[in-house]
């Protein structure tokens, strides 16, 4: 059996190519059926996300798995195989397992440590299993990949720090307030990044989210997303004393919050801490606001510095994760190769037993009638001879299981004893 992983990702192919070769969820059952129809197919699955398209294929020894995948992708997406070439990578056998483990553990992701890819791989596995495209071999490989990903997350901090600007804002808010439970939030300017930050804050327990925007319809739309309230744009300053966290992302060409305005807000709040997140360019909050006591102002560059620092930390954690993966690959490959020698050992033992019984039957007429004790003695004698003949070969097969020379030894034993002839 051969194992292959072939595909493309965000490093090897631009978005327009990834879009062209993606498999929509609705079309996955049909694609898996076509994959199963390939000559030499044994097991397989299709992993298709916004950043990668990969085919995992177990094929019989006589097949050329990379050629099978190239033709499959070309056929399903109506493109020429030669057009695919520059974008595709492939890994075989041990390297294929290593790649799958890295993908599951999010070491091959655009953002190292992101958790989504593990769920996507589990979904791809479930879809393939439902279509009958996966059985014992790939099930053992993928099940181990999921366990390795879990081990990486439990033994490293690879997924524990914010690596997006919107989530970095939430991480900083937690440092300031300890708990976000009950904190009130005002969104000024209904942009995509402020929406993401608000989503994270809501999940973290903030009590209520108010939205203000120059266009009231857009404010109403975002308020509905978070079951929040609308603050009229020309009156949002009056609402500030009630707000613990303010996120600004308006396209206004001037400061919406000046030092003097924030000073008055703090007085109305009796100097309770206030967190201002200014992710607008140009900035919405006058930078000197940060000089005031009990105000914590972060702009887009401040947040990006937090993200960059966290990314560096994740890359350091990734080094430890790579060691875990290498160890787990060695363990699985050894187990799979040990499994490979078992059929040869069983076949050898069965064939030698057949020869032993046939030879006893052949000479039984010459021996005459034997007592039960003599029958047992003959059986024990012939069994001992057979075991001694087979012992060296079986011991070597077991000793070399999992080693590169083990495969050659299996082939040699099968040819010497004419197993399978």
C-alpha positions as CSV (number, residue, x, y, z in Angstrom):
1,X,0.0,0.0,0.0
2,X,1.1,3.5,-0.8
3,X,0.1,6.7,1.0
4,X,0.0,10.1,-0.7
5,X,-1.0,13.6,0.2
6,X,-1.2,15.9,-2.8
7,X,-2.6,19.4,-3.1
8,X,-2.0,23.1,-2.9
9,X,-2.3,25.8,-0.2
10,X,-1.9,29.5,0.5
11,X,1.9,29.3,0.0
12,X,1.8,27.5,-3.4
13,X,-1.2,28.9,-5.1
14,X,-2.9,32.4,-5.2
15,X,-6.5,32.8,-4.2
16,X,-7.9,32.7,-7.8
17,X,-6.3,29.2,-8.2
18,X,-7.5,28.0,-4.8
19,X,-11.0,29.1,-5.7
20,X,-11.0,27.3,-9.0
21,X,-9.9,24.0,-7.4
22,X,-12.0,24.1,-4.3
23,X,-14.7,21.4,-3.6
24,X,-18.0,22.9,-2.4
25,X,-19.5,21.1,0.5
26,X,-22.6,20.2,-1.6
27,X,-20.4,18.6,-4.3
28,X,-18.2,16.6,-1.9
29,X,-20.1,13.2,-2.0
30,X,-20.0,13.1,-5.8
31,X,-16.2,14.0,-5.8
32,X,-15.5,11.2,-3.3
33,X,-17.5,8.8,-5.5
34,X,-15.3,9.8,-8.4
35,X,-12.2,9.4,-6.2
36,X,-13.2,5.9,-5.2
37,X,-13.6,5.0,-8.9
38,X,-9.8,5.6,-9.6
39,X,-7.8,2.5,-10.6
40,X,-5.7,1.5,-7.7
41,X,-7.8,3.4,-5.1
42,X,-8.0,1.8,-1.7
43,X,-8.9,4.7,0.6
44,X,-9.1,8.5,0.4
45,X,-10.5,11.8,1.6
46,X,-10.7,15.4,0.3
47,X,-9.8,18.4,2.5
48,X,-11.0,21.6,1.0
49,X,-10.8,24.9,2.9
50,X,-10.3,28.6,1.9
51,X,-6.5,28.1,2.3
52,X,-5.9,24.6,1.0
53,X,-7.2,21.7,-1.2
54,X,-5.6,18.4,-0.4
55,X,-6.3,14.8,-1.5
56,X,-5.3,12.0,0.8
57,X,-5.0,8.8,-1.1
58,X,-4.1,5.2,-0.1
59,X,-3.5,3.2,-3.3
60,X,-2.2,-0.3,-4.1
61,X,1.5,-0.9,-4.7
62,X,1.1,-1.1,-8.5
63,X,-0.5,2.4,-8.8
64,X,1.1,5.8,-9.4
65,X,-0.8,7.8,-6.8
66,X,0.5,11.3,-7.8
67,X,-0.6,10.7,-11.4
68,X,-4.0,9.5,-10.1
69,X,-4.5,12.7,-8.1
70,X,-3.4,14.9,-11.0
71,X,-5.9,13.3,-13.3
72,X,-8.6,13.4,-10.7
73,X,-8.2,17.2,-10.0
74,X,-7.9,17.9,-13.7
75,X,-11.1,16.0,-14.5
76,X,-13.2,17.3,-11.6
77,X,-12.4,20.9,-12.3
78,X,-12.1,20.8,-16.1
79,X,-8.4,22.0,-16.3
80,X,-5.4,20.7,-18.0
81,X,-3.0,18.5,-15.8
82,X,-0.1,20.6,-17.0
83,X,-1.8,23.8,-15.7
84,X,-1.9,22.2,-12.2
85,X,1.8,21.3,-12.0
86,X,3.3,24.6,-10.7
87,X,0.8,24.8,-7.8
88,X,0.8,21.2,-6.5
89,X,3.0,19.6,-3.9
90,X,2.9,16.0,-2.8
91,X,4.2,13.8,0.1
92,X,4.5,10.0,0.2
93,X,4.3,7.4,3.0
94,X,6.2,8.7,6.0
95,X,6.4,12.3,4.8
96,X,2.6,12.1,4.0
97,X,1.9,11.2,7.7
98,X,4.3,13.9,8.9
99,X,2.4,16.5,6.7
100,X,-1.0,15.3,7.9
101,X,0.1,15.6,11.6
102,X,1.4,19.2,10.9
103,X,-1.8,20.2,9.2
104,X,-4.0,18.8,12.1
105,X,-1.8,20.6,14.7
106,X,-2.1,23.9,12.7
107,X,1.6,24.1,12.0
108,X,1.0,24.4,8.3
109,X,-1.7,27.1,8.6
110,X,-1.5,30.7,7.5
111,X,-1.9,31.6,11.1
112,X,0.1,29.0,13.1
113,X,-2.0,27.7,16.0
114,X,-5.4,28.6,14.7
115,X,-8.0,25.9,15.8
116,X,-10.3,25.8,12.7
117,X,-8.2,23.5,10.6
118,X,-8.6,20.6,13.0
119,X,-12.3,20.8,12.8
120,X,-12.2,21.0,9.0
121,X,-10.0,17.9,8.9
122,X,-12.4,16.0,11.1
123,X,-15.3,17.1,8.9
124,X,-13.5,15.9,5.8
125,X,-12.8,12.6,7.5
126,X,-16.4,12.2,8.5
127,X,-17.6,12.9,5.0
128,X,-15.2,10.4,3.5
129,X,-16.2,7.8,6.1
130,X,-19.9,8.3,5.3
131,X,-19.2,7.7,1.6
132,X,-17.3,4.6,2.3
133,X,-14.0,6.1,1.1
134,X,-12.2,5.5,4.4
135,X,-11.6,2.3,6.3
136,X,-9.0,0.7,8.6
137,X,-5.7,2.2,7.4
138,X,-6.6,5.9,6.9
139,X,-8.8,5.7,10.0
140,X,-5.8,4.7,12.1
141,X,-3.7,7.5,10.5
142,X,-6.3,10.3,10.9
143,X,-7.4,9.2,14.4
144,X,-3.7,9.5,15.4
145,X,-3.4,12.9,13.7
146,X,-6.4,14.2,15.8
147,X,-4.7,12.8,19.0
148,X,-1.4,14.4,18.1
149,X,-3.1,17.8,17.5
150,X,-4.7,17.5,21.0
151,X,-1.4,16.7,22.5
152,X,0.3,19.7,20.8
153,X,-2.4,22.0,22.2
154,X,-2.2,20.5,25.7
155,X,1.6,20.5,26.0
156,X,2.4,23.8,24.3
157,X,0.9,27.3,24.3
158,X,0.7,27.5,20.5
159,X,-3.0,28.5,20.5
160,X,-3.2,30.6,23.7
161,X,-2.3,34.2,22.5
162,X,-4.2,36.6,20.2
163,X,-2.9,36.7,16.6
164,X,-5.6,39.0,15.2
165,X,-6.0,42.7,15.8
166,X,-9.6,42.3,16.9
167,X,-8.8,39.5,19.4
168,X,-5.7,41.4,20.7
169,X,-8.1,44.2,21.7
170,X,-10.1,41.7,23.9
171,X,-6.9,40.3,25.4
172,X,-5.8,43.8,26.5
173,X,-9.3,44.5,27.8
174,X,-9.1,41.4,30.1
175,X,-5.7,42.7,31.4
176,X,-7.3,46.0,32.3
177,X,-10.6,44.9,33.8
178,X,-9.7,41.3,34.9
179,X,-13.2,40.2,34.1
180,X,-15.3,41.6,31.2
181,X,-18.5,40.3,32.7
182,X,-21.0,43.2,32.9
183,X,-18.9,45.7,31.0
184,X,-20.6,48.0,28.5
185,X,-19.3,48.6,25.0
186,X,-19.8,51.3,22.5
187,X,-18.9,50.8,18.8
188,X,-18.3,54.1,17.0
189,X,-18.2,53.3,13.2
190,X,-19.6,50.0,12.0
191,X,-16.6,48.6,10.2
192,X,-15.6,45.0,9.8
193,X,-12.7,45.1,12.3
194,X,-14.9,46.7,15.0
195,X,-17.6,44.1,14.3
196,X,-15.0,41.3,14.9
197,X,-13.8,43.0,18.1
198,X,-17.4,43.3,19.3
199,X,-18.1,39.7,18.5
200,X,-15.1,38.6,20.7
201,X,-16.1,41.0,23.5
202,X,-19.7,39.6,23.5
203,X,-18.4,36.1,23.8
204,X,-16.2,37.2,26.7
205,X,-19.2,38.3,28.7
206,X,-19.7,42.0,28.1
207,X,-23.2,43.1,29.3
208,X,-24.4,45.1,26.4
209,X,-23.1,46.5,23.1
210,X,-24.3,49.9,21.7
211,X,-23.5,51.0,18.2
212,X,-23.3,54.4,16.6
213,X,-22.6,55.2,13.0
214,X,-23.0,58.1,10.6
215,X,-25.4,55.9,8.6
216,X,-28.1,54.8,11.0
217,X,-29.1,51.7,8.9
218,X,-25.6,50.3,9.2
219,X,-25.7,50.9,13.0
220,X,-29.0,49.1,13.2
221,X,-27.7,46.2,11.2
222,X,-24.7,45.7,13.6
223,X,-26.9,46.2,16.7
224,X,-29.1,43.4,15.5
225,X,-26.1,41.1,15.2
226,X,-25.3,41.5,18.9
227,X,-28.8,42.1,20.3
228,X,-27.5,45.6,21.1
229,X,-28.8,49.1,21.0
230,X,-28.4,52.1,18.7
231,X,-27.0,55.4,19.9
232,X,-27.7,58.4,17.6
233,X,-24.4,59.5,16.0
234,X,-24.8,63.2,16.9
235,X,-25.4,62.3,20.6
236,X,-22.9,59.5,21.2
237,X,-20.7,61.7,23.4
238,X,-23.5,61.8,26.0
239,X,-23.5,58.0,26.2
240,X,-19.8,57.8,26.9
241,X,-19.9,58.0,30.8
242,X,-21.9,54.7,30.8
243,X,-19.4,52.9,28.6
244,X,-16.4,50.9,29.9
245,X,-15.0,50.0,26.5
246,X,-15.1,52.2,23.4
247,X,-14.1,50.9,19.9
248,X,-13.7,53.6,17.2
249,X,-13.3,52.7,13.5
250,X,-15.0,55.7,11.8
251,X,-13.8,57.1,8.6
252,X,-14.0,60.7,10.0
253,X,-11.1,62.9,8.9
254,X,-10.8,64.5,12.4
255,X,-10.7,63.4,16.0
256,X,-14.0,62.2,17.3
257,X,-12.7,62.2,20.9
258,X,-10.4,64.9,22.1
259,X,-8.4,65.0,25.3
260,X,-10.8,67.6,26.8
261,X,-13.9,65.6,25.9
262,X,-12.4,62.4,27.5
263,X,-11.4,64.3,30.6
264,X,-15.0,65.4,31.1
265,X,-16.2,61.8,30.6
266,X,-13.8,60.5,33.2
267,X,-15.1,63.1,35.7
268,X,-18.6,61.9,35.0
269,X,-17.5,58.3,35.6
270,X,-15.8,59.3,38.8
271,X,-12.5,58.1,37.4
272,X,-13.5,54.5,36.8
273,X,-11.1,53.0,34.3
274,X,-12.0,53.3,30.6
275,X,-10.6,51.3,27.7
276,X,-10.4,53.0,24.3
277,X,-9.6,51.0,21.2
278,X,-8.9,53.2,18.2
279,X,-8.6,51.1,15.1
280,X,-9.3,53.9,12.6
281,X,-6.9,55.3,10.1
282,X,-6.7,58.2,10.4
283,X,-7.1,58.0,14.1
284,X,-10.4,58.9,15.8
285,X,-9.0,59.6,19.3
286,X,-6.5,62.3,20.1
287,X,-3.3,60.5,21.1
288,X,-2.7,62.7,24.2
289,X,-5.8,61.1,25.7
290,X,-3.4,58.4,26.9
291,X,-1.8,60.9,29.2
292,X,-4.9,61.0,31.4
293,X,-5.2,58.8,34.4
294,X,-7.5,55.8,34.3
295,X,-7.7,55.9,30.5
296,X,-6.1,53.1,28.5
297,X,-5.8,54.0,24.8
298,X,-4.5,51.6,22.1
299,X,-4.4,52.4,18.4
300,X,-4.0,50.0,15.5
301,X,-0.2,50.1,15.7
302,X,-0.3,49.2,19.4
303,X,-2.6,46.3,18.7
304,X,-0.4,45.1,15.8
305,X,2.7,45.1,18.1
306,X,0.8,42.8,20.5
307,X,-0.1,40.5,17.6
308,X,3.5,40.5,16.4
309,X,4.8,39.6,19.8
310,X,2.2,36.9,20.2
311,X,3.1,35.5,16.7
312,X,6.8,35.3,17.7
313,X,5.7,33.4,20.8
314,X,3.6,31.0,18.8
315,X,6.6,30.3,16.5
316,X,8.7,29.5,19.5
317,X,6.0,27.1,20.7
318,X,5.9,25.6,17.2
319,X,9.5,24.4,17.7
320,X,8.3,22.2,20.6
321,X,5.3,21.1,18.6
322,X,7.5,20.0,15.7
323,X,9.4,17.8,18.2
324,X,6.2,16.2,19.4
325,X,5.1,15.6,15.8
326,X,8.4,13.9,14.8
327,X,8.2,11.6,17.8
328,X,4.6,10.7,17.0
329,X,5.4,10.1,13.3
330,X,8.2,7.7,14.3
331,X,5.8,5.9,16.7
332,X,3.0,5.5,14.1
333,X,5.3,4.5,11.2
334,X,6.9,1.8,13.4
335,X,3.4,0.5,14.4
336,X,2.2,0.4,10.8
337,X,5.3,-1.3,9.6
338,X,5.1,-3.9,12.4
339,X,1.5,-4.5,11.2
340,X,2.9,-5.1,7.7
341,X,5.0,-8.1,8.8
342,X,2.2,-9.9,10.6
343,X,0.5,-11.2,7.4
344,X,3.9,-12.6,6.2
345,X,4.6,-14.3,9.5
346,X,1.1,-15.8,9.6
347,X,1.3,-17.0,6.0
348,X,4.8,-18.5,6.6
349,X,3.6,-20.4,9.8
350,X,0.4,-21.7,7.9
351,X,2.4,-22.9,4.9
352,X,5.0,-24.7,7.1
353,X,2.2,-26.3,9.1
354,X,0.6,-27.6,5.9
355,X,3.9,-29.0,4.8
356,X,4.4,-30.7,8.2
357,X,1.0,-32.3,8.2
358,X,1.4,-33.4,4.5
359,X,4.7,-35.1,5.3
360,X,3.3,-36.9,8.3
361,X,0.5,-38.2,6.2
362,X,2.9,-39.3,3.4
363,X,5.0,-41.5,5.8
364,X,2.2,-42.7,8.0
365,X,1.7,-45.9,5.9
366,X,5.4,-46.8,6.3
367,X,5.3,-46.4,10.1
368,X,2.4,-48.7,10.7
369,X,0.0,-48.3,13.5
370,X,1.2,-45.8,16.1
371,X,0.1,-45.6,19.7
372,X,-1.3,-42.2,20.9
373,X,2.0,-41.6,22.7
374,X,3.9,-42.2,19.5
375,X,1.6,-40.0,17.5
376,X,2.2,-37.2,20.0
377,X,6.0,-37.8,19.8
378,X,6.0,-37.5,16.0
379,X,3.9,-34.4,16.2
380,X,6.2,-32.8,18.8
381,X,9.3,-33.8,16.8
382,X,8.0,-32.3,13.5
383,X,6.7,-29.2,15.2
384,X,10.1,-28.6,16.8
385,X,11.9,-29.0,13.4
386,X,9.4,-26.5,11.7
387,X,9.7,-24.0,14.5
388,X,13.5,-24.1,14.4
389,X,13.5,-23.6,10.6
390,X,11.1,-20.7,10.8
391,X,12.5,-19.1,14.0
392,X,15.4,-17.2,12.3
393,X,13.2,-15.6,9.6
394,X,10.4,-14.7,12.0
395,X,12.8,-13.2,14.5
396,X,14.4,-11.1,11.8
397,X,11.1,-9.9,10.4
398,X,10.0,-8.7,13.9
399,X,13.4,-7.2,14.7
400,X,13.5,-5.1,11.5
401,X,9.8,-4.1,11.5
402,X,9.6,-0.3,11.3
403,X,13.1,0.0,9.8
404,X,13.8,0.8,6.1
405,X,15.3,-2.7,5.5
406,X,12.2,-4.3,6.9
407,X,10.3,-4.0,3.6
408,X,13.1,-5.7,1.7
409,X,13.3,-8.5,4.2
410,X,9.5,-9.1,3.9
411,X,9.9,-9.5,0.1
412,X,13.0,-11.8,0.5
413,X,11.2,-14.1,3.0
414,X,8.1,-14.3,0.7
415,X,10.2,-15.2,-2.3
416,X,12.5,-17.7,-0.5
417,X,9.5,-19.6,1.0
418,X,7.3,-19.0,-2.1
419,X,4.6,-17.5,0.0
420,X,1.5,-16.6,-2.1
421,X,2.6,-18.8,-5.0
